[in-house]
Amino acid sequence: MKLYYSPGACSLSPHIVLREAGHSFDLEQVDLAAKKLKKSGEDYLAINPKGQVPCLQMDDGRILTEGPAIVQYLADQKPESKLAPAAGSFERYQLQEWLNLITSELHKGFSPLFRPTTPDAYKSIAKEQLAAKFAMLDKHLAKNAYLMGDAFTVADAYLFTVTNWNNFQKIDIGQWPNVKAFMDRMMARPKVQEALKAEGLMK
């Protein structure tokens, strides 16, 4: 398998999952602004017409995009990793509930903050909306080490990736102590550190 990624982008989530699950894979960095592969200059749109990361390419050439779909696929290929509850179980739908919340409320909530054309007034509104979501998560994480309880799942890799964007926006996550504790737990995971180092985000 090959993961097309951009350092620190939402592709960090499946990157972490690939390592946590013990998959064998290659990494291919994408220049998202130019829509080119960084090393070869190849047209990324010819591989993924959406022009976004993550994109997972199978050994037979098939392509899978969209982070929540990719991480569930990766977990299901290695069920012994227990990174996702069994398909069809109630817990699996709870996992999807978290993945949907992260992608629709947090991931998309950050999008206007990274867009240079977004008016400052709207950025303030976006930050207020994100703060409300992180406050909700803070209450949940007060009673749970991870989103699904005591066990790490693919949803935690996604939450870690998106929460980390607060650093780029100079938003202090210390105002949500349980979220910060979650991030500290995630940072202590060896496979998370491996992914961060591979993307040049950690020494």
C-alpha positions in Angstrom: 0.0 0.0 0.0 1.0 3.6 -0.5 -0.3 6.6 1.5 -0.3 10.0 -0.2 0.1 12.6 2.4 1.1 16.1 3.3 2.9 16.8 6.6 0.5 17.5 9.5 -2.6 17.4 7.3 -5.5 15.1 7.9 -3.5 12.3 6.3 -1.6 12.0 9.5 -4.6 10.1 10.9 -4.3 7.1 8.5 -0.5 7.4 8.7 -0.8 6.7 12.5 -3.3 3.9 11.9 -1.0 2.2 9.4 1.7 2.1 12.0 -0.5 1.1 14.9 -2.0 -1.7 12.9 1.4 -3.0 11.7 0.8 -2.5 8.0 3.6 -2.5 5.4 3.3 0.7 3.4 5.1 3.4 1.5 4.7 7.2 1.8 4.4 9.6 -1.0 4.4 13.3 -0.2 2.0 15.6 -2.1 2.5 19.3 -2.7 -1.2 20.3 -2.1 -0.8 23.8 -3.6 0.7 22.6 -6.8 -1.2 19.3 -6.9 2.0 17.5 -7.7 4.0 14.7 -6.1 6.9 16.3 -4.3 9.6 14.0 -5.5 8.7 13.3 -9.1 6.5 16.3 -9.9 3.9 13.9 -11.2 0.3 15.2 -11.5 -1.4 14.2 -8.3 -4.8 14.9 -9.9 -4.2 11.9 -12.2 -4.0 9.7 -9.2 -6.7 11.4 -7.0 -9.0 13.8 -9.0 -10.2 15.2 -5.6 -6.7 16.7 -5.2 -6.8 16.2 -1.5 -5.1 13.9 1.0 -5.3 11.3 2.3 -5.3 8.9 -0.5 -4.5 5.2 -0.1 -3.4 3.2 -3.1 -3.6 -0.5 -3.0 -1.0 -2.8 -4.5 -3.4 -3.6 -7.3 -3.8 0.1 -8.1 -7.2 0.7 -6.5 -7.7 4.0 -4.8 -9.5 4.8 -1.5 -9.9 8.4 -0.3 -11.5 10.1 2.6 -9.9 9.7 6.0 -12.7 8.1 8.0 -13.2 5.4 5.3 -9.5 4.7 5.0 -8.9 4.2 8.7 -11.8 1.8 9.0 -10.5 -0.1 6.0 -7.0 -0.3 7.6 -8.5 -1.5 10.9 -10.6 -4.2 9.3 -7.6 -5.6 7.4 -5.9 -6.2 10.7 -8.7 -7.1 13.1 -6.3 -8.5 15.6 -5.1 -4.9 16.2 -8.5 -4.1 17.7 -8.4 -0.5 16.3 -12.1 -0.7 15.4 -15.0 -2.7 16.9 -16.4 -5.5 14.8 -18.5 -4.6 11.8 -22.2 -4.7 12.6 -21.7 -4.2 16.3 -23.3 -1.3 18.1 -19.8 -0.2 19.2 -18.8 0.1 15.5 -21.6 2.6 14.9 -20.4 4.5 18.0 -17.0 4.7 16.4 -18.6 6.0 13.2 -20.4 8.5 15.3 -17.1 9.9 16.5 -15.5 9.9 13.1 -18.5 11.8 11.7 -18.4 14.4 14.4 -14.6 14.9 14.0 -14.9 15.2 10.2 -18.0 17.5 10.1 -17.6 19.6 13.2 -13.9 19.8 13.9 -12.1 19.1 10.6 -14.3 21.3 8.6 -14.5 23.8 11.4 -10.7 24.5 11.1 -10.9 24.9 7.3 -11.7 28.6 7.2 -8.9 29.3 9.7 -6.4 27.9 7.2 -7.9 29.8 4.3 -6.1 33.2 3.7 -9.2 34.7 2.1 -11.4 34.2 5.2 -12.4 37.5 6.8 -11.0 37.9 10.4 -14.6 38.4 11.7 -15.6 35.0 10.4 -12.4 33.4 11.8 -13.5 34.6 15.3 -16.8 32.9 14.8 -15.2 29.7 13.6 -12.9 29.7 16.7 -15.9 30.1 19.0 -17.7 27.2 17.3 -14.6 25.0 17.7 -14.2 26.0 21.3 -17.7 24.8 22.0 -17.0 21.4 20.5 -13.7 21.1 22.3 -15.5 21.9 25.6 -17.9 19.0 24.9 -15.0 16.7 24.2 -13.3 17.9 27.4 -16.2 16.7 29.4 -16.2 13.3 27.6 -12.5 12.8 28.1 -12.8 13.6 31.8 -14.2 10.1 32.2 -12.5 8.3 29.3 -8.9 7.9 28.4 -9.9 7.6 24.7 -13.0 8.4 22.7 -14.3 4.8 23.0 -13.3 4.4 26.6 -10.0 2.8 27.7 -9.0 1.4 24.3 -7.3 3.3 21.5 -9.2 3.3 18.2 -8.9 4.9 14.8 -11.1 7.7 16.0 -8.4 8.8 18.4 -5.8 9.1 15.6 -8.2 11.4 13.8 -9.0 13.5 16.9 -5.3 13.8 17.7 -4.5 15.0 14.1 -7.2 17.6 14.1 -6.7 18.8 17.7 -3.0 19.3 16.8 -4.1 22.0 14.4 -4.8 24.2 17.4 -1.0 24.7 17.6 -0.9 26.1 14.1 -3.7 28.5 15.0 -2.1 29.5 18.3 -5.1 28.2 20.3 -4.1 27.1 23.8 -5.6 23.7 24.4 -4.7 24.1 28.1 -8.1 25.7 28.5 -9.4 22.1 28.0 -7.3 20.1 30.5 -8.8 16.7 29.6 -8.2 17.3 25.9 -4.6 18.3 26.7 -4.2 15.1 28.8 -5.5 13.1 25.8 -3.0 14.8 23.5 -0.2 14.0 26.0 -1.3 10.3 26.1 -1.3 10.2 22.3 2.1 11.9 22.1 3.5 9.1 24.4 2.5 6.4 21.9 5.5 5.1 20.1 3.7 4.7 16.7 2.4 8.3 16.9 6.0 9.5 17.5 7.1 7.4 14.5 4.5 9.0 12.2 5.4 12.5 13.4 9.1 11.9 12.9 8.5 10.4 9.4 6.6 13.6 8.4 9.2 15.9 9.9 7.0 17.1 12.6 9.1 15.8 15.5 12.8 15.3 16.0 
